Amino acid sequence: MPHVLFFPLRRYAALVSAGVAVCALAAWTAPFHLHLIKSVPAANATVAAAPDSIRLWFSQPPELKVTSVKVTGPGTAAVSLAPLAERDSALVVAPVKAKMAPGVYTVAWRTMAKDGHVARGTFAFRIGAASGK
């Protein structure tokens, strides 16, 4: 009879061990995926004047051919941008062609690392005085 209980416990222990290994591997590899590390304007920043470009620094070189940057605001109006440029291996610059009025703007970006991993994100910034002041 003890042998009947032992087999399911061994199988359960193996499954738990496999689950722990998968979680540890995921935690170890996650920092190596491409991600946004800095932007100008910064996320949630208030800037006094409209920027002449949106600058995005990534944790590793993005594939510029498949990178897109879209800026909207205030509201849902699209801001006209010039073609993207890569200034160094990890910096992507989106020159702003249009005049940007005071208000809140949203930047949506999408890119891919050389390993094929797709990354995307959004952040907002404000031009002009912060609200409530």
Backbone hydrogen bonds, N-H to C=O, Kabsch-Sander energy under -0.5 kcal/mol:
donor,donor_aa,acceptor,acceptor_aa,energy
4,V,1,M,-1.0
5,L,1,M,-1.1
6,F,2,P,-2.0
7,F,3,H,-1.5
9,L,5,L,-1.5
10,R,6,F,-2.3
11,R,7,F,-2.2
12,Y,8,P,-2.4
13,A,9,L,-2.5
14,A,10,R,-2.1
15,L,11,R,-2.1
16,V,12,Y,-2.4
17,S,13,A,-2.5
18,A,14,A,-2.3
19,G,15,L,-2.3
20,V,16,V,-2.4
21,A,17,S,-2.2
22,V,18,A,-2.3
23,C,19,G,-2.2
24,A,20,V,-2.4
25,L,21,A,-2.4
26,A,22,V,-2.4
27,A,23,C,-2.3
28,W,24,A,-1.9
29,T,25,L,-2.2
30,A,26,A,-1.8
32,F,29,T,-1.7
33,H,30,A,-1.5
37,I,57,W,-2.8
38,K,57,W,-1.4
40,V,55,R,-2.1
44,N,124,A,-3.8
45,A,42,A,-2.0
47,V,45,A,-0.5
47,V,126,R,-3.1
54,I,94,A,-2.2
55,R,40,V,-2.7
55,R,53,S,-0.5
56,L,92,V,-2.8
57,W,38,K,-2.8
58,F,90,A,-2.7
59,S,35,H,-2.3
63,E,112,M,-2.9
64,L,62,P,-1.0
66,V,63,E,-1.2
67,T,64,L,-1.3
68,S,110,R,-2.8
70,K,108,A,-2.8
72,T,106,T,-2.3
73,G,77,A,-2.8
77,A,74,P,-0.9
79,V,71,V,-3.0
82,A,95,P,-2.8
85,A,93,V,-2.4
87,R,85,A,-0.6
87,R,91,L,-1.6
88,D,91,L,-0.8
91,L,88,D,-0.7
92,V,56,L,-2.8
92,V,90,A,-0.5
93,V,85,A,-3.3
94,A,54,I,-2.8
96,V,52,D,-2.5
97,K,80,S,-2.5
97,K,95,P,-0.5
98,A,80,S,-1.3
101,A,99,K,-0.6
103,G,127,I,-1.9
105,Y,125,F,-3.1
106,T,72,T,-3.0
107,V,123,F,-3.3
108,A,70,K,-3.1
108,A,106,T,-0.5
109,W,121,G,-2.7
110,R,68,S,-2.2
111,T,119,A,-2.8
113,A,117,H,-2.4
114,K,61,P,-0.6
116,G,113,A,-2.1
119,A,111,T,-2.7
121,G,109,W,-2.2
123,F,107,V,-1.9
125,F,105,Y,-2.1
126,R,45,A,-2.8
127,I,103,G,-2.9
128,G,47,V,-3.0
128,G,126,R,-0.5
133,K,130,A,-1.0
